[in-house]
Amino acid sequence: MRPASLLKLPANVSSRAGALVEPLSVGLHGVNRAQLKPGMGCVVMGAGPIGLSTLIWAKARDAGAVVVSELAPDGRSLR
C-alpha cells in the first residue's frame, strides 16, 4: 500500500468506526449510481459488508422491496 493512499483517522474516530467507512461509502455510491428513488425495488447481490451497507442505504432512501441475494450457504446462514 502506498502512503499516499492512507488517511489518518481523527482522534475522535475509533478504529472500529473507521473500519466501517469504506463499506458504507461503497454501498452509498452504489445506491447513488442506481438513482434509487423512494418506492423503487432493488436487488443487492451479496450479503457481505458492502451488500449489507447497500441494504441500509437503500432502506434509508425509502426503497420499496429490497432483496438481498447470497449464494454462499455459510453466508446465508450467518445473516
Contacts in CASP RR format, 6 or more apart in sequence:
PFRMAT RR
TARGET T0000
AUTHOR 0000-0000-0000
METHOD contacts of the structure
MODEL  1
MRPASLLKLPANVSSRAGALVEPLSVGLHGVNRAQLKPGMGCVVMGAGPI
GLSTLIWAKARDAGAVVVSELAPDGRSLR
9 15 0 8 1.000
9 18 0 8 1.000
20 53 0 8 1.000
23 49 0 8 1.000
23 50 0 8 1.000
23 51 0 8 1.000
23 52 0 8 1.000
23 53 0 8 1.000
24 53 0 8 1.000
24 56 0 8 1.000
24 57 0 8 1.000
26 50 0 8 1.000
26 53 0 8 1.000
26 54 0 8 1.000
27 50 0 8 1.000
27 51 0 8 1.000
27 53 0 8 1.000
27 54 0 8 1.000
27 57 0 8 1.000
28 53 0 8 1.000
28 57 0 8 1.000
30 54 0 8 1.000
30 57 0 8 1.000
31 54 0 8 1.000
31 57 0 8 1.000
31 58 0 8 1.000
31 61 0 8 1.000
34 42 0 8 1.000
36 42 0 8 1.000
36 58 0 8 1.000
36 61 0 8 1.000
36 63 0 8 1.000
37 61 0 8 1.000
38 61 0 8 1.000
38 62 0 8 1.000
38 63 0 8 1.000
38 64 0 8 1.000
39 62 0 8 1.000
39 63 0 8 1.000
39 64 0 8 1.000
40 63 0 8 1.000
40 64 0 8 1.000
41 58 0 8 1.000
41 63 0 8 1.000
41 64 0 8 1.000
41 65 0 8 1.000
41 66 0 8 1.000
42 58 0 8 1.000
42 63 0 8 1.000
42 64 0 8 1.000
42 65 0 8 1.000
42 66 0 8 1.000
42 67 0 8 1.000
43 66 0 8 1.000
43 67 0 8 1.000
43 68 0 8 1.000
43 69 0 8 1.000
44 51 0 8 1.000
44 54 0 8 1.000
44 55 0 8 1.000
44 58 0 8 1.000
44 66 0 8 1.000
44 67 0 8 1.000
44 68 0 8 1.000
44 69 0 8 1.000
45 51 0 8 1.000
45 69 0 8 1.000
46 68 0 8 1.000
46 69 0 8 1.000
46 70 0 8 1.000
46 71 0 8 1.000
47 68 0 8 1.000
47 69 0 8 1.000
47 70 0 8 1.000
47 75 0 8 1.000
47 76 0 8 1.000
47 79 0 8 1.000
48 70 0 8 1.000
48 75 0 8 1.000
48 79 0 8 1.000
51 68 0 8 1.000
52 68 0 8 1.000
52 79 0 8 1.000
55 66 0 8 1.000
55 68 0 8 1.000
58 66 0 8 1.000
59 66 0 8 1.000
68 79 0 8 1.000
70 76 0 8 1.000
70 79 0 8 1.000
END
